[in-house]
Amino acid sequence: MHQLDQAIDSDGEFVDGTGNYQIYCYFDRESQGRPLVLIHSINAAPSAIELKPLFQHFRLSRPVVAPDLPGFGRSTRSVGQFTPSDFAREISILLEQMNSDEAPDVVALSLGCEFVARAIVEAGARVRSLTLISPSGFSARPVPAPATQKRLKRVFDFAGLGRNAFKLLRLERSIRYFYGMNFSGFVPNELISYALKTTRAPDAHEMPLQFLAMGLFTPDAVTTLYRRLDLPVLVLFDQDPNVSFERFAEFEDQPQWHFQRIAPSLGMPQWEQPRETIAAMETFFAGLQAASPKI
């Protein structure tokens, strides 16, 4: 397995996935308390580094775990065809394997939000609360139909077109352009630097091409996933060039759902507005603790 540098300076370990692959998990268990689990997004170059500001802050007060999902980061890259249910299954198993009597709080970013929601409603993952950062699945625009996804996959598979397209996506100017869409100001150099490394790992193109073929999104995620959640949910958002939030309005009367705008930000408030993001999360967690000390 190609060994990337660590995205986060912390302890880490490889755990076996349900297939012939391994998943790398960053962790810090020095502090006591309820675990916090961080799930990154899905794009051309994701990894646990996307949630590094949260890892660095909360590791001082509670156990924190941040996996690289299968196909990304330090985890095995070549894992075959994956579905949203496959990601949900792996997340659920990781949560089950945590050595804690307390159900964790989980934070997810963008498409990772759909995977965690599915892990809860489909795989029965035990979670106390869920924080969704700029979540996908709330757009009024439907996900492309399966027939369209199959056509996209055939295009990417034809004569290596997808692999060649990925080579263009991993150029520094491309990475800077796409990251720049998610920042209203300066893009941190460490994000660019790590994206350049992670996209050059062997087989790094495989899972991003599945993402680009639109096969990892859940049709009508609001009905299929989000409405079925029965736990406290915090949603942090502002603007995002890649997703929209028209269907937030359907949850305005739901007492367990809490929405907070973190502005200005363009999809990664944990990097652009870390103080405001962390303050919102800590207020949310404090309210949970006051309402129910143990779950």
Kinemage of the C-alpha trace (Angstrom):
@kinemage 1
@onewidth
@group {chain A} dominant
@subgroup {mainchain}
@vectorlist {calphas} color= white
{ca met a 1} P 0.000 0.000 0.000
{ca his a 2} L 1.316 3.442 -0.947
{ca gln a 3} L 2.069 5.320 2.261
{ca leu a 4} L 1.127 8.973 2.154
{ca asp a 5} L 2.326 11.365 4.794
{ca gln a 6} L -0.173 11.823 7.584
{ca ala a 7} L -2.719 14.570 7.012
{ca ile a 8} L -2.944 15.164 10.777
{ca asp a 9} L -0.126 14.848 13.285
{ca ser a 10} L -1.664 12.264 15.596
{ca asp a 11} L -1.784 8.587 16.361
{ca gly a 12} L -3.371 6.407 13.729
{ca glu a 13} L -4.067 2.830 12.769
{ca phe a 14} L -5.272 0.676 9.897
{ca val a 15} L -8.451 -1.308 10.498
{ca asp a 16} L -9.840 -3.998 8.238
{ca gly a 17} L -12.784 -3.110 6.055
{ca thr a 18} L -15.459 -5.627 5.176
{ca gly a 19} L -13.703 -6.349 1.875
{ca asn a 20} L -10.075 -6.912 0.974
{ca tyr a 21} L -9.013 -3.424 1.982
{ca gln a 22} L -7.995 -1.355 4.976
{ca ile a 23} L -9.243 1.918 6.404
{ca tyr a 24} L -6.878 4.354 8.088
{ca cys a 25} L -8.132 6.139 11.201
{ca tyr a 26} L -6.504 9.133 12.862
{ca phe a 27} L -7.208 9.295 16.570
{ca asp a 28} L -6.378 11.008 19.825
{ca arg a 29} L -7.624 9.242 22.947
{ca glu a 30} L -5.616 11.174 25.524
{ca ser a 31} L -8.669 13.042 26.818
{ca gln a 32} L -11.635 11.466 28.550
{ca gly a 33} L -15.268 11.805 27.572
{ca arg a 34} L -17.713 11.086 24.809
{ca pro a 35} L -15.972 10.371 21.480
{ca leu a 36} L -16.236 12.712 18.519
{ca val a 37} L -16.070 11.156 15.034
{ca leu a 38} L -15.260 13.256 11.956
{ca ile a 39} L -16.297 12.122 8.451
{ca his a 40} L -14.846 13.945 5.441
{ca ser a 41} L -16.566 14.765 2.155
{ca ile a 42} L -16.253 13.059 -1.230
{ca asn a 43} L -14.615 14.793 -4.188
{ca ala a 44} L -11.457 14.431 -6.285
{ca ala a 45} L -9.031 14.790 -3.376
{ca pro a 46} L -10.709 14.334 0.019
{ca ser a 47} L -9.213 13.051 3.234
{ca ala a 48} L -9.421 13.626 6.963
{ca ile a 49} L -7.460 16.863 6.501
{ca glu a 50} L -10.754 18.540 5.544
{ca leu a 51} L -11.800 18.401 9.197
{ca lys a 52} L -8.370 18.982 10.725
{ca pro a 53} L -9.300 22.278 12.490
{ca leu a 54} L -12.026 20.422 14.401
{ca phe a 55} L -9.730 17.503 15.205
{ca gln a 56} L -7.072 19.855 16.568
{ca his a 57} L -9.501 21.753 18.753
{ca phe a 58} L -11.576 18.944 20.226
{ca arg a 59} L -8.651 16.570 20.833
{ca leu a 60} L -7.806 18.739 23.845
{ca ser a 61} L -11.067 17.898 25.608
{ca arg a 62} L -12.400 14.563 24.320
{ca pro a 63} L -11.426 11.482 22.282
{ca val a 64} L -11.462 12.209 18.537
{ca val a 65} L -11.429 9.815 15.575
{ca ala a 66} L -11.209 10.771 11.894
{ca pro a 67} L -11.095 8.005 9.256
{ca asp a 68} L -10.007 8.264 5.664
{ca leu a 69} L -12.960 6.628 3.923
{ca pro a 70} L -12.289 3.658 1.586
{ca gly a 71} L -10.722 4.820 -1.665
{ca phe a 72} L -9.206 7.986 -0.180
{ca gly a 73} L -6.288 9.293 1.868
{ca arg a 74} L -4.175 6.623 3.537
{ca ser a 75} L -6.880 3.978 3.175
{ca thr a 76} L -6.783 1.379 0.401
{ca arg a 77} L -7.523 3.103 -2.896
{ca ser a 78} L -8.596 0.197 -5.086
{ca val a 79} L -11.759 -1.131 -3.422
{ca gly a 80} L -13.971 -1.870 -6.442
{ca gln a 81} L -17.415 -0.445 -7.071
{ca phe a 82} L -18.860 1.228 -3.995
{ca thr a 83} L -22.399 2.372 -3.246
{ca pro a 84} L -23.740 4.763 -0.610
{ca ser a 85} L -24.773 1.693 1.401
{ca asp a 86} L -21.193 0.411 1.284
{ca phe a 87} L -19.879 3.648 2.784
{ca ala a 88} L -22.664 3.603 5.374
{ca arg a 89} L -21.774 0.033 6.327
{ca glu a 90} L -18.096 0.859 6.845
{ca ile a 91} L -18.932 3.934 8.928
{ca ser a 92} L -21.364 1.912 11.042
{ca ile a 93} L -18.753 -0.787 11.684
{ca leu a 94} L -16.146 1.815 12.645
{ca leu a 95} L -18.598 3.283 15.141
{ca glu a 96} L -19.399 -0.150 16.554
{ca gln a 97} L -15.704 -0.881 17.083
{ca met a 98} L -15.093 2.205 19.187
{ca asn a 99} L -14.180 1.296 22.735
{ca ser a 100} L -16.630 3.563 24.530
{ca asp a 101} L -19.730 3.129 26.661
{ca glu a 102} L -21.079 6.413 25.315
{ca ala a 103} L -22.562 6.830 21.844
{ca pro a 104} L -20.367 9.261 19.889
{ca asp a 105} L -21.205 12.633 18.468
{ca val a 106} L -20.571 12.556 14.707
{ca val a 107} L -19.624 15.444 12.425
{ca ala a 108} L -19.828 15.047 8.655
{ca leu a 109} L -19.049 17.255 5.672
{ca ser a 110} L -20.991 17.569 2.403
{ca leu a 111} L -21.689 14.125 0.837
{ca gly a 112} L -20.278 12.491 3.964
{ca cys a 113} L -23.484 13.714 5.655
{ca glu a 114} L -25.588 11.408 3.495
{ca phe a 115} L -23.352 8.444 4.309
{ca val a 116} L -23.578 9.012 8.061
{ca ala a 117} L -27.351 9.522 7.913
{ca arg a 118} L -27.615 6.226 6.022
{ca ala a 119} L -25.382 4.494 8.585
{ca ile a 120} L -27.853 5.559 11.270
{ca val a 121} L -31.163 4.807 9.533
{ca glu a 122} L -30.093 1.792 7.472
{ca ala a 123} L -27.308 0.149 9.453
{ca gly a 124} L -28.496 1.119 12.941
{ca ala a 125} L -25.339 3.004 13.918
{ca arg a 126} L -25.453 4.176 17.550
{ca val a 127} L -24.941 7.958 17.541
{ca arg a 128} L -25.904 10.600 20.123
{ca ser a 129} L -25.934 13.601 17.781
{ca leu a 130} L -25.098 14.536 14.228
{ca thr a 131} L -23.516 17.763 12.995
{ca leu a 132} L -23.902 18.349 9.252
{ca ile a 133} L -21.549 20.858 7.635
{ca ser a 134} L -22.738 22.180 4.259
{ca pro a 135} L -24.640 18.920 3.676
{ca ser a 136} L -25.590 17.522 0.296
{ca gly a 137} L -29.036 16.070 -0.300
{ca phe a 138} L -31.116 19.194 0.437
{ca ser a 139} L -31.271 20.572 -3.104
{ca ala a 140} L -34.573 20.859 -4.952
{ca arg a 141} L -32.771 19.571 -8.031
{ca pro a 142} L -32.961 15.765 -8.319
{ca val a 143} L -29.973 13.450 -8.568
{ca pro a 144} L -29.314 12.217 -12.143
{ca ala a 145} L -31.252 9.068 -12.993
{ca pro a 146} L -29.484 5.672 -12.915
{ca ala a 147} L -29.458 5.569 -16.729
{ca thr a 148} L -27.576 8.877 -16.806
{ca gln a 149} L -25.115 7.596 -14.213
{ca lys a 150} L -24.456 4.501 -16.317
{ca arg a 151} L -23.799 6.634 -19.398
{ca leu a 152} L -21.337 8.758 -17.450
{ca lys a 153} L -19.566 5.649 -16.195
{ca arg a 154} L -19.278 4.273 -19.742
{ca val a 155} L -17.777 7.565 -20.888
{ca phe a 156} L -15.208 7.523 -18.073
{ca asp a 157} L -14.367 3.878 -18.773
{ca phe a 158} L -13.953 4.368 -22.526
{ca ala a 159} L -10.295 4.272 -23.604
{ca gly a 160} L -9.113 5.594 -20.253
{ca leu a 161} L -10.969 8.886 -20.632
{ca gly a 162} L -11.793 9.035 -16.936
{ca arg a 163} L -8.229 8.377 -15.856
{ca asn a 164} L -6.916 11.038 -18.221
{ca ala a 165} L -9.528 13.495 -16.985
{ca phe a 166} L -8.417 12.820 -13.423
{ca lys a 167} L -4.830 13.650 -14.407
{ca leu a 168} L -6.077 17.113 -15.332
{ca leu a 169} L -8.023 17.446 -12.083
{ca arg a 170} L -4.927 16.690 -10.018
{ca leu a 171} L -2.843 19.485 -11.559
{ca glu a 172} L -2.001 22.185 -9.037
{ca arg a 173} L -3.872 24.870 -10.967
{ca ser a 174} L -6.974 22.649 -11.021
{ca ile a 175} L -6.752 21.896 -7.325
{ca arg a 176} L -6.316 25.585 -6.529
{ca tyr a 177} L -9.290 26.451 -8.730
{ca phe a 178} L -11.675 23.938 -7.154
{ca tyr a 179} L -10.566 24.671 -3.594
{ca gly a 180} L -10.882 28.355 -4.399
{ca met a 181} L -14.582 27.804 -5.059
{ca asn a 182} L -14.985 26.811 -1.403
{ca phe a 183} L -13.149 29.772 0.121
{ca ser a 184} L -14.180 33.405 0.096
{ca gly a 185} L -10.567 34.318 0.851
{ca phe a 186} L -7.163 32.643 1.029
{ca val a 187} L -6.978 28.867 0.542
{ca pro a 188} L -4.689 27.280 3.178
{ca asn a 189} L -1.499 25.990 1.581
{ca glu a 190} L -1.625 22.747 3.559
{ca leu a 191} L -4.870 21.795 1.840
{ca ile a 192} L -3.325 22.342 -1.585
{ca ser a 193} L -0.141 20.525 -0.633
{ca tyr a 194} L -1.912 17.471 0.719
{ca ala a 195} L -4.338 17.312 -2.210
{ca leu a 196} L -1.356 17.208 -4.575
{ca lys a 197} L 0.042 14.258 -2.632
{ca thr a 198} L -3.162 12.289 -2.178
{ca thr a 199} L -4.208 12.546 -5.830
{ca arg a 200} L -0.887 11.033 -6.934
{ca ala a 201} L -1.215 7.831 -4.923
{ca pro a 202} L -1.626 4.637 -6.990
{ca asp a 203} L -5.262 4.094 -8.026
{ca ala a 204} L -6.215 7.523 -6.673
{ca his a 205} L -8.552 8.023 -9.636
{ca glu a 206} L -10.857 5.086 -8.939
{ca met a 207} L -13.215 6.400 -6.255
{ca pro a 208} L -13.296 10.014 -7.526
{ca leu a 209} L -14.515 8.736 -10.898
{ca gln a 210} L -17.347 6.889 -9.156
{ca phe a 211} L -18.190 10.197 -7.491
{ca leu a 212} L -18.053 12.126 -10.778
{ca ala a 213} L -20.412 9.591 -12.373
{ca met a 214} L -22.930 10.687 -9.686
{ca gly a 215} L -23.353 7.146 -8.391
{ca leu a 216} L -22.619 7.998 -4.759
{ca phe a 217} L -25.549 10.364 -4.215
{ca thr a 218} L -28.875 9.250 -2.741
{ca pro a 219} L -32.014 10.108 -4.724
{ca asp a 220} L -34.343 12.216 -2.552
{ca ala a 221} L -32.019 12.045 0.446
{ca val a 222} L -34.460 14.206 2.434
{ca thr a 223} L -37.158 11.531 2.380
{ca thr a 224} L -34.886 8.493 2.227
{ca leu a 225} L -32.450 9.567 4.945
{ca tyr a 226} L -32.804 12.884 6.739
{ca arg a 227} L -36.489 12.688 7.691
{ca arg a 228} L -35.855 9.287 9.250
{ca leu a 229} L -33.262 10.571 11.704
{ca asp a 230} L -34.414 10.516 15.313
{ca leu a 231} L -31.637 12.350 17.122
{ca pro a 232} L -30.435 15.930 17.646
{ca val a 233} L -29.037 17.450 14.443
{ca leu a 234} L -27.027 20.648 14.011
{ca val a 235} L -26.679 22.029 10.472
{ca leu a 236} L -23.908 24.537 9.763
{ca phe a 237} L -24.050 26.289 6.409
{ca asp a 238} L -23.816 29.486 4.410
{ca gln a 239} L -23.163 29.474 0.665
{ca asp a 240} L -21.754 26.536 -1.298
{ca pro a 241} L -21.042 26.459 -5.044
{ca asn a 242} L -21.524 22.690 -5.181
{ca val a 243} L -24.764 22.146 -3.237
{ca ser a 244} L -27.910 24.105 -2.414
{ca phe a 245} L -30.270 24.017 0.525
{ca glu a 246} L -33.810 24.715 -0.690
{ca arg a 247} L -35.242 21.806 1.292
{ca phe a 248} L -33.999 23.055 4.662
{ca ala a 249} L -37.413 24.686 4.910
{ca glu a 250} L -39.007 21.256 5.364
{ca phe a 251} L -37.273 20.913 8.747
{ca glu a 252} L -38.032 24.336 10.220
{ca asp a 253} L -40.706 22.904 12.524
{ca gln a 254} L -38.630 19.933 13.655
{ca pro a 255} L -37.542 20.480 17.293
{ca gln a 256} L -34.477 18.239 17.029
{ca trp a 257} L -33.084 20.109 14.017
{ca his a 258} L -30.999 23.244 14.581
{ca phe a 259} L -29.708 25.434 11.743
{ca gln a 260} L -26.939 28.008 12.051
{ca arg a 261} L -25.427 30.090 9.295
{ca ile a 262} L -21.645 30.519 9.519
{ca ala a 263} L -20.867 33.512 7.333
{ca pro a 264} L -19.067 34.272 5.235
{ca ser a 265} L -18.152 30.758 4.118
{ca leu a 266} L -18.414 28.719 0.948
{ca gly a 267} L -18.672 25.141 2.118
{ca met a 268} L -15.754 24.755 4.519
{ca pro a 269} L -16.570 26.951 7.531
{ca gln a 270} L -14.337 24.803 9.751
{ca trp a 271} L -11.400 26.355 7.849
{ca glu a 272} L -12.774 29.799 6.973
{ca gln a 273} L -14.549 30.549 10.247
{ca pro a 274} L -13.135 28.063 12.778
{ca arg a 275} L -14.018 30.063 15.891
{ca glu a 276} L -17.648 30.520 14.889
{ca thr a 277} L -17.934 26.898 13.756
{ca ile a 278} L -16.457 25.515 16.960
{ca ala a 279} L -18.523 27.870 19.121
{ca ala a 280} L -21.723 26.687 17.433
{ca met a 281} L -20.757 23.051 17.963
{ca glu a 282} L -19.787 23.537 21.601
{ca thr a 283} L -23.081 25.324 22.321
{ca phe a 284} L -24.947 22.459 20.664
{ca phe a 285} L -23.036 19.816 22.647
{ca ala a 286} L -23.529 21.724 25.899
{ca gly a 287} L -27.277 21.752 25.299
{ca leu a 288} L -27.271 18.000 24.758
{ca gln a 289} L -25.348 17.439 27.949
{ca ala a 290} L -27.721 19.602 29.952
{ca ala a 291} L -30.762 17.815 28.535
{ca ser a 292} L -29.411 14.291 28.873
{ca pro a 293} L -26.110 13.667 30.701
{ca lys a 294} L -25.887 10.037 29.535
{ca ile a 295} L -27.091 8.278 26.390
